[in-house]
Amino acid sequence: KRCMVKKYFPSIRTTHTNVFQVDHGITRTCKWTFYMPENGTVICSGCNMAKGFNRKSIQRAVDNIIITREGQRKFDKMVSLDRNKKNNFNFNKVWWLEEQIKYLEDYQWKNLDIPL
């Protein structure tokens, strides 16, 4: 319930808000990383808007948060997916969405410390 940019980079001068959003660190344009939990970072709407207006300090901060949390290798893989793939035209197909739901469910269970 707080902006990760504000938490980890308090010296960046920007107007923070109390409205929080999940930001896609790697662009969601081609849709390959759209549903990847590793690509999401909670930031305030002020940071999200500044990032949308191409404010580099916010983008670099979000990238750094993802790298610290997920590791450089995972970050590079997501960047590679974004750069090397064409637009995902299956994004609105039911079968593709069902695959993503399964991936998210598996990811959730793997990251919980609850024995099944």
CNS distance restraints for C-alpha pairs under 8 A (distance, minus, plus):
assign (resid   1 and name CA) (resid  20 and name CA) 7.09 0.50 0.50
assign (resid   1 and name CA) (resid  42 and name CA) 7.93 0.50 0.50
assign (resid   2 and name CA) (resid   6 and name CA) 7.82 0.50 0.50
assign (resid   2 and name CA) (resid   7 and name CA) 7.45 0.50 0.50
assign (resid   2 and name CA) (resid  18 and name CA) 7.70 0.50 0.50
assign (resid   2 and name CA) (resid  20 and name CA) 6.90 0.50 0.50
assign (resid   2 and name CA) (resid  42 and name CA) 7.16 0.50 0.50
assign (resid   2 and name CA) (resid  43 and name CA) 6.94 0.50 0.50
assign (resid   2 and name CA) (resid  44 and name CA) 7.26 0.50 0.50
assign (resid   3 and name CA) (resid   7 and name CA) 6.23 0.50 0.50
assign (resid   3 and name CA) (resid  16 and name CA) 7.94 0.50 0.50
assign (resid   3 and name CA) (resid  20 and name CA) 6.76 0.50 0.50
assign (resid   3 and name CA) (resid  42 and name CA) 5.86 0.50 0.50
assign (resid   3 and name CA) (resid  43 and name CA) 4.09 0.50 0.50
assign (resid   3 and name CA) (resid  44 and name CA) 5.06 0.50 0.50
assign (resid   4 and name CA) (resid   8 and name CA) 5.95 0.50 0.50
assign (resid   4 and name CA) (resid   9 and name CA) 7.86 0.50 0.50
assign (resid   4 and name CA) (resid  41 and name CA) 7.26 0.50 0.50
assign (resid   4 and name CA) (resid  42 and name CA) 6.03 0.50 0.50
assign (resid   4 and name CA) (resid  43 and name CA) 5.47 0.50 0.50
assign (resid   4 and name CA) (resid  65 and name CA) 7.70 0.50 0.50
assign (resid   5 and name CA) (resid   9 and name CA) 5.26 0.50 0.50
assign (resid   5 and name CA) (resid  10 and name CA) 7.06 0.50 0.50
assign (resid   5 and name CA) (resid  43 and name CA) 6.32 0.50 0.50
assign (resid   5 and name CA) (resid  47 and name CA) 7.54 0.50 0.50
assign (resid   5 and name CA) (resid  58 and name CA) 7.29 0.50 0.50
assign (resid   5 and name CA) (resid  61 and name CA) 6.31 0.50 0.50
assign (resid   5 and name CA) (resid  62 and name CA) 6.75 0.50 0.50
assign (resid   5 and name CA) (resid  65 and name CA) 7.96 0.50 0.50
assign (resid   6 and name CA) (resid  10 and name CA) 4.81 0.50 0.50
assign (resid   6 and name CA) (resid  12 and name CA) 7.74 0.50 0.50
assign (resid   6 and name CA) (resid  16 and name CA) 7.50 0.50 0.50
assign (resid   8 and name CA) (resid  65 and name CA) 7.82 0.50 0.50
assign (resid   9 and name CA) (resid  61 and name CA) 6.96 0.50 0.50
assign (resid  12 and name CA) (resid  57 and name CA) 7.26 0.50 0.50
assign (resid  12 and name CA) (resid  58 and name CA) 7.84 0.50 0.50
assign (resid  14 and name CA) (resid  46 and name CA) 7.58 0.50 0.50
assign (resid  14 and name CA) (resid  47 and name CA) 7.30 0.50 0.50
assign (resid  15 and name CA) (resid  46 and name CA) 5.89 0.50 0.50
assign (resid  15 and name CA) (resid  47 and name CA) 7.46 0.50 0.50
assign (resid  16 and name CA) (resid  44 and name CA) 6.21 0.50 0.50
assign (resid  16 and name CA) (resid  45 and name CA) 7.36 0.50 0.50
assign (resid  16 and name CA) (resid  46 and name CA) 5.09 0.50 0.50
assign (resid  16 and name CA) (resid  47 and name CA) 6.52 0.50 0.50
assign (resid  17 and name CA) (resid  44 and name CA) 5.63 0.50 0.50
assign (resid  17 and name CA) (resid  45 and name CA) 6.17 0.50 0.50
assign (resid  17 and name CA) (resid  46 and name CA) 5.65 0.50 0.50
assign (resid  18 and name CA) (resid  44 and name CA) 6.45 0.50 0.50
assign (resid  18 and name CA) (resid  45 and name CA) 7.76 0.50 0.50
assign (resid  19 and name CA) (resid  44 and name CA) 5.47 0.50 0.50
assign (resid  19 and name CA) (resid  45 and name CA) 5.61 0.50 0.50
assign (resid  20 and name CA) (resid  42 and name CA) 6.44 0.50 0.50
assign (resid  20 and name CA) (resid  43 and name CA) 5.64 0.50 0.50
assign (resid  20 and name CA) (resid  44 and name CA) 4.29 0.50 0.50
assign (resid  20 and name CA) (resid  45 and name CA) 5.82 0.50 0.50
assign (resid  21 and name CA) (resid  42 and name CA) 5.56 0.50 0.50
assign (resid  21 and name CA) (resid  43 and name CA) 5.61 0.50 0.50
assign (resid  21 and name CA) (resid  44 and name CA) 5.87 0.50 0.50
assign (resid  21 and name CA) (resid  45 and name CA) 6.23 0.50 0.50
assign (resid  21 and name CA) (resid  48 and name CA) 7.67 0.50 0.50
assign (resid  22 and name CA) (resid  40 and name CA) 5.68 0.50 0.50
assign (resid  22 and name CA) (resid  41 and name CA) 5.33 0.50 0.50
assign (resid  22 and name CA) (resid  42 and name CA) 4.52 0.50 0.50
assign (resid  22 and name CA) (resid  43 and name CA) 6.34 0.50 0.50
assign (resid  23 and name CA) (resid  39 and name CA) 7.91 0.50 0.50
assign (resid  23 and name CA) (resid  40 and name CA) 5.44 0.50 0.50
assign (resid  23 and name CA) (resid  41 and name CA) 5.16 0.50 0.50
assign (resid  23 and name CA) (resid  42 and name CA) 6.04 0.50 0.50
assign (resid  23 and name CA) (resid  43 and name CA) 6.43 0.50 0.50
assign (resid  23 and name CA) (resid  48 and name CA) 6.77 0.50 0.50
assign (resid  24 and name CA) (resid  28 and name CA) 6.43 0.50 0.50
assign (resid  24 and name CA) (resid  34 and name CA) 7.15 0.50 0.50
assign (resid  24 and name CA) (resid  39 and name CA) 5.56 0.50 0.50
assign (resid  24 and name CA) (resid  40 and name CA) 5.01 0.50 0.50
assign (resid  24 and name CA) (resid  41 and name CA) 6.71 0.50 0.50
assign (resid  25 and name CA) (resid  39 and name CA) 5.52 0.50 0.50
assign (resid  25 and name CA) (resid  40 and name CA) 6.27 0.50 0.50
assign (resid  25 and name CA) (resid  41 and name CA) 6.87 0.50 0.50
assign (resid  25 and name CA) (resid  59 and name CA) 7.61 0.50 0.50
assign (resid  25 and name CA) (resid  62 and name CA) 6.15 0.50 0.50
assign (resid  25 and name CA) (resid  63 and name CA) 6.30 0.50 0.50
assign (resid  25 and name CA) (resid  66 and name CA) 7.40 0.50 0.50
assign (resid  26 and name CA) (resid  33 and name CA) 7.09 0.50 0.50
assign (resid  26 and name CA) (resid  39 and name CA) 6.38 0.50 0.50
assign (resid  26 and name CA) (resid  78 and name CA) 6.98 0.50 0.50
assign (resid  26 and name CA) (resid  79 and name CA) 6.55 0.50 0.50
assign (resid  26 and name CA) (resid  82 and name CA) 7.31 0.50 0.50
assign (resid  27 and name CA) (resid  33 and name CA) 7.80 0.50 0.50
assign (resid  27 and name CA) (resid  82 and name CA) 7.36 0.50 0.50
assign (resid  28 and name CA) (resid  32 and name CA) 7.39 0.50 0.50
assign (resid  28 and name CA) (resid  33 and name CA) 6.42 0.50 0.50
assign (resid  28 and name CA) (resid  34 and name CA) 5.28 0.50 0.50
assign (resid  29 and name CA) (resid  87 and name CA) 7.48 0.50 0.50
assign (resid  30 and name CA) (resid  82 and name CA) 6.51 0.50 0.50
assign (resid  30 and name CA) (resid  85 and name CA) 7.56 0.50 0.50
assign (resid  30 and name CA) (resid  86 and name CA) 6.61 0.50 0.50
assign (resid  30 and name CA) (resid  87 and name CA) 4.27 0.50 0.50
assign (resid  30 and name CA) (resid  88 and name CA) 5.72 0.50 0.50
assign (resid  31 and name CA) (resid  35 and name CA) 7.96 0.50 0.50
assign (resid  31 and name CA) (resid  87 and name CA) 6.72 0.50 0.50
assign (resid  31 and name CA) (resid  88 and name CA) 5.72 0.50 0.50
assign (resid  31 and name CA) (resid  91 and name CA) 6.71 0.50 0.50
assign (resid  32 and name CA) (resid  81 and name CA) 6.67 0.50 0.50
assign (resid  32 and name CA) (resid  82 and name CA) 6.64 0.50 0.50
assign (resid  32 and name CA) (resid  85 and name CA) 7.90 0.50 0.50
assign (resid  32 and name CA) (resid  87 and name CA) 7.77 0.50 0.50
assign (resid  32 and name CA) (resid  88 and name CA) 6.33 0.50 0.50
assign (resid  33 and name CA) (resid  39 and name CA) 6.75 0.50 0.50
assign (resid  33 and name CA) (resid  78 and name CA) 6.64 0.50 0.50
assign (resid  33 and name CA) (resid  81 and name CA) 7.35 0.50 0.50
assign (resid  33 and name CA) (resid  82 and name CA) 7.12 0.50 0.50
assign (resid  34 and name CA) (resid  39 and name CA) 7.55 0.50 0.50
assign (resid  35 and name CA) (resid  39 and name CA) 7.80 0.50 0.50
assign (resid  35 and name CA) (resid 100 and name CA) 6.91 0.50 0.50
assign (resid  35 and name CA) (resid 104 and name CA) 7.80 0.50 0.50
assign (resid  36 and name CA) (resid  40 and name CA) 7.20 0.50 0.50
assign (resid  36 and name CA) (resid 104 and name CA) 7.69 0.50 0.50
assign (resid  37 and name CA) (resid 104 and name CA) 7.55 0.50 0.50
assign (resid  38 and name CA) (resid  66 and name CA) 7.43 0.50 0.50
assign (resid  38 and name CA) (resid  70 and name CA) 6.70 0.50 0.50
assign (resid  39 and name CA) (resid  66 and name CA) 7.17 0.50 0.50
assign (resid  39 and name CA) (resid  78 and name CA) 7.79 0.50 0.50
assign (resid  41 and name CA) (resid  62 and name CA) 7.32 0.50 0.50
assign (resid  41 and name CA) (resid  65 and name CA) 7.92 0.50 0.50
assign (resid  41 and name CA) (resid  66 and name CA) 7.42 0.50 0.50
assign (resid  43 and name CA) (resid  47 and name CA) 6.31 0.50 0.50
assign (resid  43 and name CA) (resid  48 and name CA) 6.58 0.50 0.50
assign (resid  44 and name CA) (resid  48 and name CA) 6.26 0.50 0.50
assign (resid  45 and name CA) (resid  49 and name CA) 5.97 0.50 0.50
assign (resid  46 and name CA) (resid  50 and name CA) 6.16 0.50 0.50
assign (resid  47 and name CA) (resid  51 and name CA) 5.97 0.50 0.50
assign (resid  47 and name CA) (resid  58 and name CA) 6.60 0.50 0.50
assign (resid  48 and name CA) (resid  52 and name CA) 6.13 0.50 0.50
assign (resid  49 and name CA) (resid  53 and name CA) 6.31 0.50 0.50
assign (resid  50 and name CA) (resid  54 and name CA) 6.56 0.50 0.50
assign (resid  50 and name CA) (resid  55 and name CA) 5.47 0.50 0.50
assign (resid  50 and name CA) (resid  58 and name CA) 7.05 0.50 0.50
assign (resid  51 and name CA) (resid  55 and name CA) 5.03 0.50 0.50
assign (resid  51 and name CA) (resid  56 and name CA) 7.09 0.50 0.50
assign (resid  51 and name CA) (resid  58 and name CA) 5.68 0.50 0.50
assign (resid  51 and name CA) (resid  59 and name CA) 5.84 0.50 0.50
assign (resid  54 and name CA) (resid  59 and name CA) 7.61 0.50 0.50
assign (resid  55 and name CA) (resid  59 and name CA) 6.64 0.50 0.50
assign (resid  56 and name CA) (resid  60 and name CA) 6.01 0.50 0.50
assign (resid  57 and name CA) (resid  61 and name CA) 6.10 0.50 0.50
assign (resid  58 and name CA) (resid  62 and name CA) 6.21 0.50 0.50
assign (resid  59 and name CA) (resid  63 and name CA) 6.14 0.50 0.50
assign (resid  60 and name CA) (resid  64 and name CA) 6.07 0.50 0.50
assign (resid  61 and name CA) (resid  65 and name CA) 6.19 0.50 0.50
assign (resid  62 and name CA) (resid  66 and name CA) 6.28 0.50 0.50
assign (resid  63 and name CA) (resid  67 and name CA) 6.14 0.50 0.50
assign (resid  64 and name CA) (resid  68 and name CA) 6.00 0.50 0.50
assign (resid  65 and name CA) (resid  69 and name CA) 6.07 0.50 0.50
assign (resid  66 and name CA) (resid  70 and name CA) 5.63 0.50 0.50
assign (resid  66 and name CA) (resid  71 and name CA) 7.27 0.50 0.50
assign (resid  66 and name CA) (resid  75 and name CA) 6.89 0.50 0.50
assign (resid  67 and name CA) (resid  71 and name CA) 4.65 0.50 0.50
assign (resid  67 and name CA) (resid  72 and name CA) 5.08 0.50 0.50
assign (resid  67 and name CA) (resid  74 and name CA) 7.72 0.50 0.50
assign (resid  67 and name CA) (resid  75 and name CA) 5.86 0.50 0.50
assign (resid  68 and name CA) (resid  72 and name CA) 7.55 0.50 0.50
assign (resid  70 and name CA) (resid  74 and name CA) 6.05 0.50 0.50
assign (resid  70 and name CA) (resid  75 and name CA) 6.83 0.50 0.50
assign (resid  71 and name CA) (resid  75 and name CA) 6.35 0.50 0.50
assign (resid  72 and name CA) (resid  76 and name CA) 6.02 0.50 0.50
assign (resid  73 and name CA) (resid  77 and name CA) 6.22 0.50 0.50
assign (resid  74 and name CA) (resid  78 and name CA) 6.33 0.50 0.50
assign (resid  75 and name CA) (resid  79 and name CA) 6.28 0.50 0.50
assign (resid  76 and name CA) (resid  80 and name CA) 6.01 0.50 0.50
assign (resid  77 and name CA) (resid  81 and name CA) 6.17 0.50 0.50
assign (resid  78 and name CA) (resid  82 and name CA) 6.27 0.50 0.50
assign (resid  79 and name CA) (resid  83 and name CA) 6.13 0.50 0.50
assign (resid  80 and name CA) (resid  84 and name CA) 5.70 0.50 0.50
assign (resid  81 and name CA) (resid  85 and name CA) 5.82 0.50 0.50
assign (resid  90 and name CA) (resid  96 and name CA) 6.17 0.50 0.50
assign (resid  91 and name CA) (resid  96 and name CA) 6.53 0.50 0.50
assign (resid  91 and name CA) (resid  97 and name CA) 6.99 0.50 0.50
assign (resid  92 and name CA) (resid  96 and name CA) 7.40 0.50 0.50
assign (resid  92 and name CA) (resid  97 and name CA) 7.07 0.50 0.50
assign (resid  93 and name CA) (resid  97 and name CA) 6.32 0.50 0.50
assign (resid  94 and name CA) (resid  98 and name CA) 6.10 0.50 0.50
assign (resid  95 and name CA) (resid  99 and name CA) 6.37 0.50 0.50
assign (resid  96 and name CA) (resid 100 and name CA) 6.41 0.50 0.50
assign (resid  97 and name CA) (resid 101 and name CA) 6.22 0.50 0.50
assign (resid  98 and name CA) (resid 102 and name CA) 6.28 0.50 0.50
assign (resid  99 and name CA) (resid 103 and name CA) 6.21 0.50 0.50
assign (resid 100 and name CA) (resid 104 and name CA) 6.13 0.50 0.50
assign (resid 101 and name CA) (resid 105 and name CA) 6.11 0.50 0.50
assign (resid 102 and name CA) (resid 106 and name CA) 6.08 0.50 0.50
assign (resid 103 and name CA) (resid 107 and name CA) 6.02 0.50 0.50
assign (resid 104 and name CA) (resid 108 and name CA) 6.04 0.50 0.50
assign (resid 105 and name CA) (resid 109 and name CA) 6.32 0.50 0.50
assign (resid 106 and name CA) (resid 110 and name CA) 6.11 0.50 0.50
assign (resid 107 and name CA) (resid 111 and name CA) 6.24 0.50 0.50
assign (resid 108 and name CA) (resid 112 and name CA) 6.41 0.50 0.50
assign (resid 109 and name CA) (resid 114 and name CA) 7.83 0.50 0.50
